[in-house]
Amino acid sequence: MRYVIVTTLNGESLKFHDEITTEVCNKFKVRRTKLPGHITLKAPFHSENVDKLMDLLGSFARNNKKTPVYIDGYGSFRNDVVFMKTTFSEEAKKVYTDLENLLKTQSWLPWSRNESGERVFHTTIVSKRIKDKFEEIWNYVNKNQCNFNIYFDNISVYVWEENTWILYKKFLLRD
């Protein structure tokens, strides 16, 4: 099975992400991501048994507090990804680093080059086949103010089934 580990947005930030993503996809005839608004914590990976990993994530969530994250404006990778700029507070960076270190104790879990070093946390709006429409999309999203104070308050695991991502398990960090 294929899995991904994210922290999902909620409240007004999720509503805004859903609305702007829907507008961009409809207006520019581009494909929508199959995950709800989120920040990727661990890129997709394959596993036949994630029971031990779920136990580790559950324990981690119980032992860590939610931490501040800021969404402010837009950014892009090259001309093929447009995202909401997402900045982890120092506290959130520490929680993420601890999570990453925990995940790296699982020798079977692969890590790509873009998952190492200084992470560029982001919340993707669109990313598939947009190069020829990039400038138009970029100008369109930048007409919308995007500013949210949110929390890294969950670790959500999604599984790829029937051509979409389905929530497998969600762990809430402590208040």
VENPEZI-V785960 format. One record per backbone hydrogen bond with DSSP energy under -0.5 kcal/mol. CO is the residue of the C=O (numbers start at 1). NH is the residue of the N-H. If there is no record, write none. Layout:
BEGIN
co=[CO	CO]
nh=[NH	NH]
END
This chain:
BEGIN
co=[1	2	3	4	4	5	5	6	7	10	10	11	12	13	14	15	16	17	18	19	20	21	22	23	24	25	25	34	37	39	42	45	50	51	52	53	54	55	56	57	58	59	61	61	64	67	68	69	70	70	71	73	75	76	77	77	81	82	82	83	83	84	85	87	89	90	91	92	93	94	95	96	97	98	99	100	102	103	105	106	108	112	113	117	119	121	122	122	123	126	127	130	130	131	133	134	135	136	137	138	140	141	146	148	148	150	151	152	153	155	156	156	157	157	158	159	159	161	164	166	169	171	174]
nh=[47	160	45	6	158	41	42	156	39	13	14	15	16	17	18	19	20	21	22	23	24	25	26	27	28	29	30	165	9	7	5	3	54	55	56	57	58	59	60	61	62	63	64	174	174	152	89	150	72	87	148	85	83	78	80	81	77	125	126	75	85	123	72	70	93	94	95	96	97	98	99	100	101	102	103	104	105	106	107	109	110	115	116	119	121	86	40	124	84	82	129	133	134	134	137	138	139	140	141	142	143	144	73	71	150	69	153	67	173	171	6	158	168	169	4	161	166	164	161	159	157	155	66]
END
